[in-house]
Amino acid sequence: MVKSVVGEETQLKSAEDRLSRSSITAEVGILVGKLSSHLERGFVYDLIPTPPTDGGSPACSLKSESGGREDRKRGTKGGKASAEAISSLLIDGEWVAEHARQVSRMLLGGMSVIGIYVWSSEASFKATSASLLAQAIRVVAQATPSLESETNERLLIHISYSPKRWACRSCAVASVDLRPCDFKMSKLLALLQTYRCMYGFDIRIPVFQDLVSTSNTFKNVLCNGISRHAKELLSARALLDGKLVTENQQVTSAGTHNVELLLPFKSDAQQESSDDISGLVVFRGAICAYAYLSPKEPTSQAISDLKNDIINSLKSRLDILLDEVEDTLDMASNDLGKACGEIVTGKPIHQLLLHELRKPLVLTFPRRVLIPWLSDVFICDYLLPSETFEDLKDRCRELLSMETPVESSALLDLETEAASPITTSSFWDLVNGNPLSSIEKTKNRSHSITQKSSKQSKNFNFNFQVALFVLLVAFLIGGSITFFNPAKLVH
């Protein structure tokens, strides 16, 4: 349970100044920070306003704008406000949730969307029902689920301009009860510790013959494979700067700490016969994972945040790939249809049955690019093969309201040499008894290794034949000497 909340003073004061200078009577946005169950505290790093809807309407407004702006100008000096002048808040919860979902993809380990904030007068806030506020918090929480099951709370910060004050409340996701909690501002970002891990993975997901229904769709196979790998990853041990991490270990040194994850052996791995498998999905690549930790948290929390960052990154890339082609119904017109070498009409990629593939299919997942954000803290975004850094900058301006342009030279594109491809083998190739040949053809590295091995095998066979020939010649010469010199043999 969150008992107290600390906000980053620089960012929160900056947000308050921006709102005070504007003529906005109501605004809603999301809170980026962290809820620590270990410390029973919440940390708010920034307030990000939700942009207008596609139709241009604000995500938060007053039911009746009449008198609203005038009431803000008067403040508490306007005498008694009539009941007609008090307007409750209207919040487009679904739009705020969609904003939160997209922003959560851009956050690294140790940071997440932890709630919402509202800018309004005290009277308008009190006139708004608690159930409406709780519903907005609930849909945001559902759009940004946490991998840590014990974190079932979200925060609501109200910034009042009449009178000027800050108030913070916590709310259980399944409840409408808004509980007040202590709130203060301090310096947070400058104290965060940074942890980094370059995580390589090679996930092989079999497609079974007895599951030819919707469970064999592209989306379901990948989601199930990522979920299984997540369970293995959570049990991995970690090396921190070359030393094994222990329970409740504290790190006080500054700088970026390098982490290496050690996956357990799959001693109980399920062995399946080739007769049961009708396809194989190979999902490989490398993820540049980051996590940020407050000084009072144990190092084990940073390792947990790194693991969550890896899992969230895999899921985010799959979601982005599916979102990109979700509206594509004629696959013959896109790269996927060409890669399949066939026409699969009327099905977007996430509904594609892997049994319908006739040729190997290779898809490249979006790669992660790190973006300077606040202080020395990074966020990230994902680039599809067809996108450029300009697309990334546009999303930062739209989703994060980043007023200062991001310089391309400041971006960290660490995954350029380690893209994450998905490879599926041909179903018919598997039926013909060669389950791996189609995959091997799509792996240049494995193909070169195979060629090298083949050359070595040929050299070995040739050397063996020469040695055998020399041995036979030696026997013949020895026999001839013995046959033509019997006297020496008797002597």
Solvent accessible surface area in square Angstrom, and as a share of the most:
residue,aa,sasa,rsa
1,M,138,0.62
2,V,11,0.06
3,K,121,0.51
4,S,30,0.19
5,V,1,0.00
6,V,3,0.02
7,G,0,0.00
8,E,7,0.03
9,E,65,0.29
10,T,71,0.41
11,Q,37,0.17
12,L,0,0.00
13,K,90,0.38
14,S,61,0.39
15,A,10,0.08
16,E,28,0.12
17,D,72,0.37
18,R,70,0.26
19,L,0,0.00
20,S,41,0.27
21,R,187,0.68
22,S,36,0.24
23,S,62,0.40
24,I,62,0.32
25,T,14,0.08
26,A,9,0.07
27,E,20,0.09
28,V,2,0.01
29,G,0,0.00
30,I,0,0.00
31,L,0,0.00
32,V,0,0.00
33,G,0,0.00
34,K,16,0.07
35,L,18,0.09
36,S,5,0.03
37,S,61,0.39
38,H,109,0.49
39,L,43,0.21
40,E,67,0.30
41,R,56,0.20
42,G,0,0.00
43,F,11,0.04
44,V,0,0.00
45,Y,4,0.02
46,D,15,0.08
47,L,9,0.04
48,I,2,0.01
49,P,25,0.16
50,T,13,0.08
51,P,30,0.19
52,P,82,0.52
53,T,27,0.16
54,D,137,0.71
55,G,75,0.72
56,G,54,0.52
57,S,61,0.39
58,P,85,0.54
59,A,6,0.05
60,C,4,0.02
61,S,32,0.20
62,L,11,0.05
63,K,132,0.56
64,S,48,0.31
65,E,96,0.43
66,S,78,0.51
67,G,34,0.32
68,G,7,0.07
69,R,133,0.48
70,E,92,0.41
71,D,29,0.15
72,R,44,0.16
73,K,140,0.59
74,R,91,0.33
75,G,25,0.24
76,T,105,0.61
77,K,190,0.81
78,G,32,0.30
79,G,64,0.61
80,K,205,0.87
81,A,50,0.39
82,S,62,0.40
83,A,85,0.66
84,E,140,0.63
85,A,23,0.18
86,I,73,0.37
87,S,7,0.05
88,S,19,0.13
89,L,1,0.00
90,L,80,0.40
91,I,24,0.12
92,D,59,0.31
93,G,16,0.15
94,E,122,0.55
95,W,61,0.21
96,V,0,0.00
97,A,7,0.05
98,E,53,0.24
99,H,6,0.03
100,A,0,0.00
101,R,74,0.27
102,Q,58,0.26
103,V,0,0.00
104,S,34,0.22
105,R,37,0.14
106,M,4,0.02
107,L,12,0.06
108,L,3,0.02
109,G,6,0.05
110,G,12,0.11
111,M,13,0.06
112,S,52,0.33
113,V,3,0.02
114,I,3,0.02
115,G,1,0.01
116,I,0,0.00
117,Y,0,0.00
118,V,0,0.00
119,W,3,0.01
120,S,0,0.00
121,S,6,0.04
122,E,24,0.11
123,A,38,0.29
124,S,7,0.05
125,F,12,0.05
126,K,151,0.64
127,A,49,0.38
128,T,10,0.06
129,S,61,0.40
130,A,51,0.40
131,S,65,0.42
132,L,55,0.27
133,L,4,0.02
134,A,1,0.01
135,Q,86,0.38
136,A,3,0.03
137,I,1,0.00
138,R,52,0.19
139,V,17,0.10
140,V,1,0.00
141,A,6,0.05
142,Q,118,0.52
143,A,28,0.22
144,T,14,0.08
145,P,103,0.65
146,S,53,0.34
147,L,76,0.38
148,E,43,0.19
149,S,106,0.68
150,E,103,0.46
151,T,28,0.16
152,N,87,0.45
153,E,15,0.07
154,R,11,0.04
155,L,0,0.00
156,L,0,0.00
157,I,0,0.00
158,H,2,0.01
159,I,1,0.00
160,S,1,0.01
161,Y,23,0.09
162,S,16,0.10
163,P,49,0.31
164,K,146,0.62
165,R,122,0.45
166,W,47,0.16
167,A,29,0.23
168,C,5,0.03
169,R,55,0.20
170,S,1,0.01
171,C,1,0.01
172,A,23,0.18
173,V,36,0.21
174,A,102,0.79
175,S,36,0.23
176,V,82,0.47
177,D,78,0.41
178,L,30,0.15
179,R,65,0.24
180,P,114,0.72
181,C,20,0.12
182,D,105,0.54
183,F,47,0.19
184,K,118,0.50
185,M,46,0.21
186,S,43,0.28
187,K,112,0.47
188,L,20,0.10
189,L,14,0.07
190,A,83,0.65
191,L,105,0.52
192,L,25,0.12
193,Q,26,0.11
194,T,26,0.15
195,Y,0,0.00
196,R,84,0.31
197,C,4,0.02
198,M,102,0.46
199,Y,11,0.04
200,G,52,0.50
201,F,14,0.06
202,D,78,0.40
203,I,15,0.08
204,R,110,0.40
205,I,4,0.02
206,P,40,0.25
207,V,4,0.02
208,F,50,0.21
209,Q,87,0.39
210,D,121,0.63
211,L,83,0.41
212,V,89,0.51
213,S,67,0.44
214,T,100,0.58
215,S,40,0.26
216,N,4,0.02
217,T,11,0.07
218,F,1,0.00
219,K,81,0.34
220,N,53,0.27
221,V,8,0.05
222,L,0,0.00
223,C,48,0.29
224,N,73,0.37
225,G,2,0.02
226,I,2,0.01
227,S,50,0.32
228,R,118,0.43
229,H,16,0.07
230,A,13,0.10
231,K,151,0.64
232,E,54,0.24
233,L,0,0.00
234,L,99,0.49
235,S,67,0.43
236,A,6,0.05
237,R,134,0.49
238,A,5,0.04
239,L,42,0.21
240,L,10,0.05
241,D,83,0.43
242,G,63,0.61
243,K,153,0.65
244,L,84,0.42
245,V,15,0.09
246,T,83,0.48
247,E,137,0.62
248,N,103,0.53
249,Q,53,0.24
250,Q,95,0.42
251,V,19,0.11
252,T,130,0.76
253,S,66,0.42
254,A,101,0.78
255,G,54,0.52
256,T,64,0.37
257,H,7,0.03
258,N,76,0.39
259,V,9,0.05
260,E,98,0.44
261,L,18,0.09
262,L,72,0.36
263,L,74,0.37
264,P,68,0.43
265,F,198,0.83
266,K,130,0.55
267,S,111,0.72
268,D,129,0.67
269,A,44,0.34
270,Q,148,0.66
271,Q,159,0.71
272,E,57,0.26
273,S,62,0.40
274,S,79,0.51
275,D,111,0.58
276,D,66,0.34
277,I,37,0.19
278,S,2,0.01
279,G,6,0.06
280,L,25,0.13
281,V,0,0.00
282,V,0,0.00
283,F,0,0.00
284,R,55,0.20
285,G,16,0.15
286,A,15,0.11
287,I,0,0.00
288,C,1,0.01
289,A,0,0.00
290,Y,11,0.04
291,A,0,0.00
292,Y,4,0.02
293,L,1,0.01
294,S,10,0.07
295,P,60,0.38
296,K,139,0.59
297,E,3,0.01
298,P,11,0.07
299,T,1,0.00
300,S,35,0.22
301,Q,36,0.16
302,A,0,0.00
303,I,12,0.06
304,S,39,0.25
305,D,7,0.04
306,L,0,0.00
307,K,15,0.06
308,N,22,0.11
309,D,3,0.02
310,I,0,0.00
311,I,5,0.03
312,N,67,0.34
313,S,1,0.00
314,L,2,0.01
315,K,77,0.33
316,S,12,0.08
317,R,2,0.01
318,L,3,0.02
319,D,57,0.29
320,I,26,0.13
321,L,18,0.09
322,L,11,0.06
323,D,66,0.34
324,E,102,0.46
325,V,30,0.17
326,E,87,0.39
327,D,132,0.68
328,T,39,0.22
329,L,108,0.54
330,D,69,0.36
331,M,1,0.01
332,A,37,0.29
333,S,82,0.53
334,N,30,0.15
335,D,114,0.59
336,L,11,0.05
337,G,4,0.04
338,K,142,0.60
339,A,41,0.32
340,C,0,0.00
341,G,46,0.45
342,E,38,0.17
343,I,124,0.63
344,V,17,0.10
345,T,101,0.58
346,G,45,0.44
347,K,58,0.24
348,P,8,0.05
349,I,5,0.03
350,H,38,0.17
351,Q,89,0.39
352,L,0,0.00
353,L,39,0.19
354,L,11,0.06
355,H,32,0.14
356,E,41,0.18
357,L,0,0.00
358,R,111,0.40
359,K,113,0.48
360,P,41,0.26
361,L,1,0.00
362,V,66,0.38
363,L,26,0.13
364,T,56,0.33
365,F,2,0.01
366,P,0,0.00
367,R,60,0.22
368,R,5,0.02
369,V,0,0.00
370,L,2,0.01
371,I,0,0.00
372,P,48,0.30
373,W,32,0.11
374,L,25,0.13
375,S,81,0.52
376,D,125,0.65
377,V,4,0.02
378,F,43,0.18
379,I,0,0.00
380,C,0,0.00
381,D,8,0.04
382,Y,5,0.02
383,L,2,0.01
384,L,11,0.05
385,P,95,0.60
386,S,101,0.65
387,E,42,0.19
388,T,79,0.46
389,F,59,0.24
390,E,100,0.45
391,D,53,0.27
392,L,0,0.00
393,K,25,0.11
394,D,69,0.36
395,R,60,0.22
396,C,1,0.00
397,R,114,0.42
398,E,108,0.48
399,L,14,0.07
400,L,12,0.06
401,S,51,0.33
402,M,30,0.14
403,E,152,0.68
404,T,106,0.61
405,P,91,0.57
406,V,16,0.09
407,E,115,0.52
408,S,48,0.31
409,S,110,0.71
410,A,42,0.33
411,L,15,0.07
412,L,59,0.29
413,D,40,0.21
414,L,72,0.36
415,E,1,0.01
416,T,72,0.42
417,E,165,0.74
418,A,31,0.24
419,A,43,0.33
420,S,3,0.02
421,P,32,0.20
422,I,1,0.01
423,T,5,0.03
424,T,3,0.02
425,S,5,0.03
426,S,4,0.02
427,F,36,0.15
428,W,113,0.40
429,D,33,0.17
430,L,16,0.08
431,V,76,0.44
432,N,123,0.63
433,G,61,0.58
434,N,71,0.37
435,P,47,0.30
436,L,82,0.41
437,S,24,0.15
438,S,4,0.02
439,I,0,0.00
440,E,58,0.26
441,K,152,0.65
442,T,45,0.26
443,K,20,0.09
444,N,127,0.65
445,R,185,0.67
446,S,27,0.18
447,H,89,0.40
448,S,60,0.38
449,I,92,0.47
450,T,81,0.47
451,Q,91,0.40
452,K,127,0.54
453,S,61,0.39
454,S,51,0.33
455,K,135,0.57
456,Q,104,0.46
457,S,56,0.36
458,K,137,0.58
459,N,91,0.46
460,F,137,0.57
461,N,74,0.38
462,F,131,0.55
463,N,92,0.47
464,F,124,0.52
465,Q,114,0.51
466,V,69,0.40
467,A,61,0.47
468,L,84,0.42
469,F,136,0.57
470,V,90,0.52
471,L,96,0.48
472,L,97,0.48
473,V,53,0.30
474,A,56,0.44
475,F,141,0.59
476,L,127,0.63
477,I,97,0.49
478,G,35,0.33
479,G,42,0.41
480,S,51,0.33
481,I,104,0.53
482,T,76,0.44
483,F,151,0.63
484,F,146,0.61
485,N,59,0.30
486,P,83,0.52
487,A,76,0.59
488,K,158,0.67
489,L,132,0.66
490,V,135,0.77
491,H,198,0.89
